Amino acid sequence: MRTTVPGGGPAQTGGPSSFTGVSEGTIARPVTARRRLNAVGTRLDRYASGTFILPAVLIILAFSIFPLVASLYVSLTRIKFAQGGVEFTFVGLDNYAKLLVGIDHEHFLGVFGTPTALGLAAGLAVAAALVWWIARYVRAGATVFGLVGRIVALVGVSALVWLSVETLSSGGRPGTMVVTFVYVFVGVAVQYLLALVLAMLASQHLPGRRFFRVVFLLPMMITPVGVAYLFRMLTDTSKGPLYPVWAFMGLADTSWVTNPWGARIAVMIGDIWQWTPFLFIVLLAALESQSIEPVEAAVVDGASRWQIFRAITFPQLLPVTGTIVLIRVIEAFKIVDLPNVLTNGGPGTATESLTLHAYTIWRALDFGGSAAVAYLLLFVVTFVGVSYVNFVRQRIAVAAA
């Protein structure tokens, strides 16, 4: 439809752009560009977190995953220095076979002796407990994956118990594998019990408890090498600082490290003295953060201190206990400073741990064998850690219920 405007010119009627002189396409283009810009911004926001994390991931891969893969390749080779460089000869699983069934199996696994009745009874008790554990799991409704995992745990734990019983029996000699187990399981158990007792005492309103809290933490501030040299001086019965004490006890000029178990106990005492404070401070914090109302209600009901600890205090400590014991178990498997400085792995290889074993043959330029020992240690730590986590998780679930 046409209309006549003043001046005689025709005018069109229609949309709003008829009065402004701007077409609809001119308006749509900025809107489309704005939408595209918003879409790009949204996409960038989505990928921004990954972009900023990527450098850290690459650094972790470069400094942890790559050495892990490289050491696996080294464990499958024999390295020899040659003119102009290093020769790598692929030997497959020969380095592992040398440790398990070859010329180094006595160093790694030990010498088998004649099991005593007590050792056989302990081994059978552990096997029976594992079988009962699997049977109860089957009755409760087992899954295929869970059943396979428990069977693997049964076989692995039974093999480790059998190895320990055979090598610790009369006429036997434990290798570095069993010696490491002694450091881990005996040492960590004593550390936890001692730390729990000290934490229970330090949480009471006793005179001087703040002073003793600080004193109990001091050993953790010393480096492991410093602790090893400290105990090397303390156990010196000929001219050490405790010579008057040893002379009074009739132990003057007695060597601790000539007896295998005396040397192992000396190493474990140093490890216990250094790492008990770590468990102590965490357990103390857990005890002081517990709610006081259930304890007060139990006291009103006439419960004894032991009943309160068994039914209220300890179940609340289980999550913290599971974490700190796992940390200490993993760290205890890597013990190397104390046996190296305190006893140099002696007498013979009586105090040599798996880590010290790997270091010793590395110094002998057997890089492939050293990497094989390190990888076997990795397998053992992984197996023990996973088994422990699954076991503790069930106990925590039962305690929470």
TACORLIN-V888697 format. One record per pair of residues at least 4 apart in sequence whose C-alpha atoms are under 6 Angstrom apart, sorted by the first residue. I is the first residue (numbers start at 1). GAP is how many residues later the second one is. If there is no record, write none. Layout:
I|GAP / I|GAP
This chain:
2|10 / 3|7 / 3|8 / 4|6 / 5|4 / 17|4 / 17|5 / 17|6 / 44|4 / 50|4 / 60|4 / 61|4 / 62|4 / 66|4 / 67|4 / 71|300 / 74|294 / 75|293 / 75|296 / 75|297 / 76|15 / 76|16 / 76|17 / 77|12 / 77|13 / 77|14 / 77|291 / 78|10 / 78|11 / 78|290 / 79|8 / 79|9 / 80|6 / 80|7 / 81|5 / 82|4 / 94|4 / 95|274 / 96|276 / 97|4 / 97|5 / 98|4 / 98|5 / 98|6 / 99|5 / 99|6 / 99|9 / 100|5 / 101|4 / 105|4 / 106|4 / 106|5 / 107|68 / 108|67 / 108|68 / 108|69 / 109|66 / 109|68 / 110|63 / 110|64 / 110|65 / 111|56 / 111|61 / 111|62 / 112|54 / 112|55 / 112|60 / 113|53 / 113|54 / 113|56 / 113|57 / 113|58 / 113|59 / 114|55 / 114|56 / 115|4 / 115|51 / 115|54 / 119|46 / 121|4 / 124|4 / 137|5 / 138|4 / 143|4 / 153|4 / 154|4 / 158|4 / 164|4 / 164|14 / 165|4 / 167|5 / 167|6 / 167|7 / 168|4 / 168|6 / 174|4 / 176|176 / 176|177 / 176|178 / 180|173 / 181|4 / 182|4 / 183|4 / 184|4 / 184|145 / 184|148 / 185|4 / 191|4 / 191|81 / 191|85 / 192|4 / 195|4 / 195|81 / 195|84 / 195|85 / 199|81 / 199|85 / 202|7 / 212|4 / 216|61 / 217|60 / 219|55 / 220|54 / 224|113 / 225|112 / 228|110 / 228|113 / 228|114 / 231|4 / 232|110 / 233|7 / 234|6 / 236|4 / 237|6 / 237|15 / 237|16 / 237|17 / 238|15 / 239|4 / 243|4 / 246|5 / 246|6 / 247|4 / 247|5 / 256|6 / 256|7 / 257|6 / 258|89 / 260|90 / 261|4 / 264|87 / 268|4 / 272|4 / 280|4 / 298|5 / 299|4 / 303|4 / 307|4 / 308|4 / 309|4 / 309|5 / 310|4 / 315|84 / 317|4 / 318|4 / 321|4 / 325|4 / 328|4 / 334|21 / 336|4 / 336|19 / 336|20 / 338|4 / 339|4 / 339|5 / 339|6 / 340|4 / 340|5 / 345|4 / 345|6 / 345|7 / 346|4 / 346|5 / 352|4 / 356|4 / 358|12 / 358|15 / 361|5 / 361|9 / 362|4 / 362|5 / 362|8 / 381|4 / 382|4 / 384|4 / 389|4
